Amino acid sequence: MNNYKEHNRNFLYPVWILTIVILILFIATPLLFVVFSASKEDFVSVATSKIWHQAMINTALECICSSLLSVVIGFLYAYAVLKAKFPCKRLFKIVPLIHLVTPPFVGGLAFILLLGRQGFITNRLLGLDVSIYGFWGLLIAQTLCFFPMAYLICLQTLQGINSNLEQAAKSMGASNFKIFWTITIPLSSTGILSALLFIAVSVLSDFGNPLIVAGRFRVLAVEIYTQLTGWLNVGTSAVLGIVLVIPSVVLFVFQNQLMKKNNSKLSTIGGKSSFVETPEKSSCGKIANILLFLFVLFITLAILAQFIAIIAGSFQKLWGINTSFTLDHIKSVFKYGKDLQNTVFFALISALISTVFAVISSFIVHRTNLPLKRTVDVLSQLPSAIPGSLLGLALSVTANKLHFRGSAVLIVIAMTIAFLPFAYKAISSNYAQIKTTLDDGARSLGATQLYLLRTVLVPISKNSIFSGFIYSFIRGVGTVSAVIFLVSFNTPLASVRILNLAEQAFWGKAAALALVLTMITFIILGTGLILINLLTGDKNGKRIKS
């Protein structure tokens, strides 16, 4: 036993110390640099300026409206594909997932191509000369961008509701509408609130859509970037970042408390799932089925229209003016080969690092008795409360203070930190579901903690580990806000290049580059899914149901 403890100490303490140092060095330290880069005058200037007051009001307004609308649409969409009865439900289930893995700014770009002054719908079909730049355009773009996240959370929540409760209410004469309001909605309230908090943080951090669509509707995420790059005002940029992080941290705390409350309830189930498969029979009436089908169809068409707009814009000479076919825009993508190569390479490296780090930090928090576990837990999740603009600014300020010029390293660090929380939460949840008797059995056989992690926990958790890796990679490919301050002439990124082309009204080139980047993302994702299916299949080649 003493020999076992000595082996564990030799492995655990260096890893624990390294984990603490990395978290403090790359998360806490840059934030402190930002805080101290702002002077008292900068705080006073922001606090007394009507311009920044209005930007704060705008940010709060678009966060509340976009989050609420995204959750409403996401919940109704999830309810429709799970409870209603209509054709092509499998297709409708997949569409939000496809939209989720596309770079987030693609929606804003497609939105301009469809509903801008030269938009296909507004100009070509309706003959209107309108401007959708501003609050309403941003609201629509962000809602379509973020509703898939709400859909996934609400779908999981609805699947967890015991259908016997609804069937019992129906047998007692309750109408479908009453069952929906008195059973389904109350039982889904926790999931709905969780989705609302998660999306609110994401909306606050959103940079690409406001930059493309918001126009003169000022929001803090964009103003942080504008003040630094346009006016070289580091102090004001830092203060605006601090202002933006306050509501994000509050939402983060509420979301964490809600998740812990849910986990404590589920932990009493003893390891067996209490979820009951939803019956194929519809839980809705005929009219509700029709209305839900039309709703789902409309949202699906809106999503598909974005993809079609990007494809069409890639092959038209001048969008909305000269629609003749051309390959010039596609050919121009070859000029941005380095941008694409950097984007994919940095995203893969950062996804790998964040996943490995999440595996280790989750292990320290959930399977060891080391001190400062709570600190590791909080710091691993904290980046989800830090807007990307502030994170990029913090790393940029820190690098300048330390006279560090490694742009590629900074970009990888930014991507790794920004998307660490998702991998950490996914893997942590999986570790929490694995009974500690496995640890006891391994200890009784003389296994070290490293051996336990490598041969027991990682193989059992491979699905959640893979999910964390894929999410980090996809978000890394499309990230803008976290890296906009860090790109250089030698380290261009496709996501930033697309935004620059869109700002300069080179819609064809922007669409073509976005199309190629999206295709590359899908190809890598498809390859990864094939590999994980092969790894999780049994000897007969059948998939293991996760």
N, C-alpha and C positions, 0 to 999 in steps of 0.2 A: 504493500500500500504506500509506504514512504517513497519507494522508487517511482510509483505512478504519479504521486503528487509532485515529485521533483521534475518529471517529464512535463507535466502540465504547466508548472511554473516557468520552466525554460521556454515553453512555447507561448503561453498566454501573456505574460507580462511584457515582453518586447512588442508583441502585436498590439496589446492594449495601449501601451505608451505611444506607439507609432500612430494609432488611430486617433487618440486624443490630440496629438501634435498636429496631425494633418487637418482635423476638423477646426482647431483653433487658428491654425496658420492660414487656411484658405477660405474660411467662412467668417469667423469672428474678427480677425485682424483687418481684412479689407473694409468691413463695415465701420470699424473704429477709425480707419484712415479717412473715410468719407465724412464722418461726423466732425472730426477735427480739422478737415479742410475748409469747413464753412466758418465764417467769422460771425460775430454778434450782429454786425451790420447786415449781413446776408439774411439772417433770421428776421430782423426787423423789417427789411425791405420786402420780403415775401409776405410777412404778416400784415403789412400795411398797404400792399398793392392791390388795387381793384382787379387788375388783370389776373393775378394769381388766385384771388378769391373766386373769380368767375371760372377759372380752370379747375379749381377744386370742386365747385358746384357741378360743372359739366362732367367731371370724372365720376362723382357720386351718382349723378343722374343716369349716365350711360351704364354704370355698373349695376345699379338697381334694376333698371328696365331690361337690359340685355340678359342679366342673370335670371330674372323672373320669367321672361318670355322663353328663354332657352329651356328652363326646367318644365314649364307648362307643356311646351311642344315635345320635349323629351319624354315626359311621363305619359302623355296621351299617345305618342307613337309606340312606346313600350306596351302600354295597355292594349292598344289596337292589335299589335302583332301577337300578343299572348292570349288575349281573351276573346277577341272578335273572330268572326268567321268570314273569310273572303279569299279569293284565289291569289296565288303567287306570294304567299306569306313568307316563304323562304327567301325570295328575292328582296322583299321589303325588310327582312331582318338583316340582310347583308349590307344594304346600301349605306346605312349610317356608319358601319364599320369601315367601309371603303373610304367614305368621306373623312373619317377620323385619321386615317394614315396618310392623307395628303398634306403637304405643307400648309400651315394655317393661312398664310397670306394669299394662297391661290384663290380662295373664296373672294377676297377683296378685289383681286385683279379681275376675276370673272364677273364680279358684280358691276364693275365699271364698263366692261365690254357689253354687258347685257342691258344695263339701266343708266348708263352715262348719257351725255348729250348726243353722242353718236352711237348709243347702244342699240343692239338689235331689237329689243322689245320696245323701248321708249321711242326711238327714232324711226326704225324701219317698219315696225308693225303698227305702232300707234300714232306715228307722225308727230310726236311731241318734242318740244325743245325745252327740256327741263334739266335742272341740276339736282342730283341726288346727294351731292356732297354735303356733309353736315350730320346732325344728330340722327335723322331718320335713316339715312343711308348707312351710317355706322351701326345703328340698331339692327337693321336687317342683316348686314354682313356678319356681325358678331353672333347674332342668334343662330344663323345657319352654320357658323363655324363651331360653336360650342354646344349645340344641342345634342350631338352624338355622345358627348361625355355624360350628359344628364340621362340620355336614353340607356346607356350601359348600366349606370347606377340604379335607375328606376326599374330596369328589366330584372336585375338581380334581386331587388327588393320584392317585386311582384311574384317572382318565382319562389320566394321564400314564404309566401303566405299560404297557409294550409287551405286548400280548396274545399275541404270538408266544412269549413265555417260558412263559406258562401252557399254551398249546397244545402246546409242545414237551414240557413235563412230563407232560401228559395222554397224549401219544403214547407216552411211555416207561412208561406204566402207573400213574402216580401218581393217587391218588384225589382227588376234589374237596376233601375235608377237608385232605389233606396239602398240596395246592397252596395252599390258603388260608393254612395256618400257616407253610409254608416259603418261599413266594414272595410272595403278596399282602401279608401282614402285614409281613415285613421290608422290602419295597420301599415300603410306606406309612408306615414308622416315622417318617420325617422329617416328613411331613405331619401325622401324628397328634400328634407332639410339638409342632409349631408350633401346631396347634389348641388343644392343652392349655394352652400358655403364654398364647396370646391370650385364651382364655376365662377363665383364672385371673385375669388382670388385670381383665377385665370383671366378674367375680363380686365381686372385692374392691371395685370401684367401685359396685356395684349399691346403690341407695338405695330405690327404690320398692317392690320386693318385700319386703325386710326390714321396711320401715316398716309395710306392710299385713299381712304374714303372720307375721313373726318373734315378735310378742308380747313375752314376757319373755326371749326368747333374744337377749341383747344382742350386737350386732355393732358394730364400730368406725365403719362408714360412717354409721350412724344416731346413734351416741353423739356424734359430732362435732357434729351438728346439735342434738341434745338439750341438750348442755352449754352451747351458746351461746344458743339461743333459750329454753330452759327455765330455766337457772340463770345466764345471763349470765356464764358462766365462759370468757372468751376464752382464757386461758392453758391450761387443761385441754383445751379444744377444739383448740387449736393443737398441743399435744403429741400428742394422739391422732391428729391428721392426719399428723404427722411419723412416728409409729409405723406408720401404715397405708401410707405411701408407700415405706417401706423394702423390703418384699417386692415391691411393685409395680415398683420400679426394678430389683430383681434379676431379676424375670421379664422385664422389658423388655429388659435387656441380653442375657439368654439367647436371647430371641426374635430380637433383632437379629443376633446372631452366627449363629444358625441360618439366617436368611434370607440373609445374606451368603454363607454356605457353599453354600447351594443355588444362588444366583445365579452364583457362580463356576463351579459345575459346568455350569450351563446355558449359560454364555457361550461354551463351547467348541463349541457346535453350529453356529456360523456363521450364525445367523439363520434356519435352517430348522427347523421343528417336527419333533421325532422322535416325536410322539404318534401312536399308531395307533388308528384308530376301533375301538371295542369291537364285536365281532360280535353280531348279534342272538341267536345261539345261546346258551342259558343255560350259565353256568359252574358251576351248582349241580345237585345231584341233586334228585329229586322231593320227598323229605322236606324238604330244605333250602329248596326253593322254597315249599313250603307254610308252613313255619315263618317264613320271611322275609316272606311275604305277610301272615300273621297279625300279625307284629310291626309292619310298616309300617301295616297297617290300624288297629291299636290306637293307634299314635302319631297317625295322621291323625285318628281319631275324637276323641282327647283334645284336639287342636288345634281342630278344628271345634266341639267342645263348648264351648270358651271363647268363641268367637264367638257361638254360640247363646245362651249364658248372658248375655252382654252385651246381646244383642238382646231376649231375654225379660225381663231385669231392667229394661229401659227402658220396658216396657209393662205391668208389674204394679204394682198399688197398693203392696203391701208384700211384699217378697220372702220367700217361705217361710211367710207367714201369711195374707195376702190376695192371692190370685193373679188377681183380677178385672182385666179389661183397663182401661187408662187411658192418656190422652195427657198427663197432668199433668207427668210427668217430661220428656217431649220438649218441652212448652211452656216448662218452666223453663229450658231451654237458652238461650232468647232473653235471659234475664237475664244470661247469661254471654257475650254477644256480644263484649264488649270483650276478654274473656279469650281467646276464639278468634281474634279479629282480631290481638291482640298476638302470640299464639303463632305463627300463620302468617307474619305480617310479619317478626318477629324471626328466625324460622327461615330464611326466604328470604334476608334481608339477610346473616345470618351465613354461610349456605351459599355465597352469591355471593362474599363477602369471603375466606372460607377457601379457596375454589377458585382465585380469582385469585392469592392469596398463594402457594398450593401450586404453581401454574404457574410463578411467578417464582422461588421458592426452589428448586424442582426444577431449573430452568434454570441457576441459579447453581451448584448443586452438581454437575450432570452435564454441563454443556456449556460451562463457562468454567474459566479457570485463576486465578480470583481467590483471594486469601488468605482464611483462616478458613472455607473451604468445609466443613470437618469440624464447625465450631461451628454453622453454619447447619443442617447435616444433623441434628445431635444435638438442637438446640433445636426444630426442626420436628417431631421425633418424640417429644420428651420428654412432651408433654401426655398421650400414651397411657399413660404410667406414673403420671400424677397422678390419684388418685381424684377424682371429681367433687365430693365434699364438701369436700375440701381445696382444690380450685381455687376453688370458690365462696367458701369461708372466706378464702382468700388475697386475692381481689379485694375482698371486703367489708372486711377489715382495712386493706388498702391505701387504699381509698376513704375510710375513716374517718380514717386518719392524714393524708390529703391534703385532708380536708374536701370531698370530691367527692360530690355528691348526684344525679348523673345515672343513675338506676336503669336506664332504657332502654339507655343506652350500655353500662353494666356487663353487662347481660344479653346484649347482642349480642357483647361482647368474650368473655364466658364461653363462649357457644355456638361462637364462631369458634375459640377456642383449643382447646376440648375435642375438636372434630372435625376439626381441621386435619391430624392425623397420617394419617388414612385417605386423604384426598385427596392428601396429599403422597406416600404410599407408592404409590398407584395410578398417579399421574402419573410419579413417578420410575422405576417399573418400566417404564413405556412408553417414556420417554426413553432408558433404558438399552438398549432393544431396537432403537432407531433408529441406523443406522450413521452414524458421524461423517463419512463421505464426503459426505453431504448438506451438512454444514457447510463442508467444503472447497470443494465446488462453488459454494455460495453466496458464499463469500469470493472465489473466483476471478472471480466476476461483479460484485464490488464491493458485495455486500449487507452491511448492518450487522447486528449481533446482534439488534437490535429487529425488523428486517425478517425475519430468519431465524426468530425466535420466532413472529412473527405470521402469516407466510405458509407456513411449512413445518412446524414442530414442533406448533403448536396444531391445525392441520387434521388432521395424521396422528394426533394423540393425543386427538381429540375424544371418542372412546368412554370412555376412562379419565377424562377431565375431567368428562364428564357423570356417570359413575358416582360420582366424588368429590362432585359437587354434590348428587346425589340422596341419597347416604348422609348427607351433612352435614345436609340438610334434614330427612330422616326422623328422624334422631337428635335434631335440634334441636326438632322438634315434641314428642317424647316425653321430653325431658330433664327431670330433676327435681333431682338432686343438685347440679349445677353452678349452678343458678339459685335454689335454695331460699332462700339467704341474701340474694338480690339483689332479689327481687320487692318491690313496694311497693303502696300503695293505688292509685296512678295507673298502675301497670304490672302488672296481674294476668295470670297465665298459666293456660291451661286445664289443663296437666299438674299444676300445684300445686293448683289448685282441685279437681281430681278426687281427689287424695290427701286434701285437707282434708274433702271430703264423705264419703269412705270412712271416715276416722278418726271422724267424727261419726255413722257408721252410716246416712247417707242414701244407701243402696245404689242406689235407683232413679235419683236425680239423678246420682249418680256414673256409673252405667252409661249413662245417656242422653248425658251429656256426653262420655264415652269413645267411645260409638258415633258421635256426630257428628264428633268429632275424627279418628277412624279413617277415616270416610268421606271427609272432606276430604283426608286424607293420600293415600288411594287415588286420588281424583279428580285431584289434582295430579300424582301419580306416573304415572297413566295418560296424562295430557296430555303429560307430559314424554317418555314412551316413544314416543308417537305422533310427537312433533316430532323426536326423535333418529332414528327410523326413516325419516322423510321426508328428514332431512339426510344420512343415510348410505346412502340408496337410490341405485341407478344410474339412468341415463336411462330405462330401461324400467320403473322403479318397483319393481324387485326389491330386497330387502334385501341388504346386504353382510354377509357372515358375519364376525363379529368374532373 
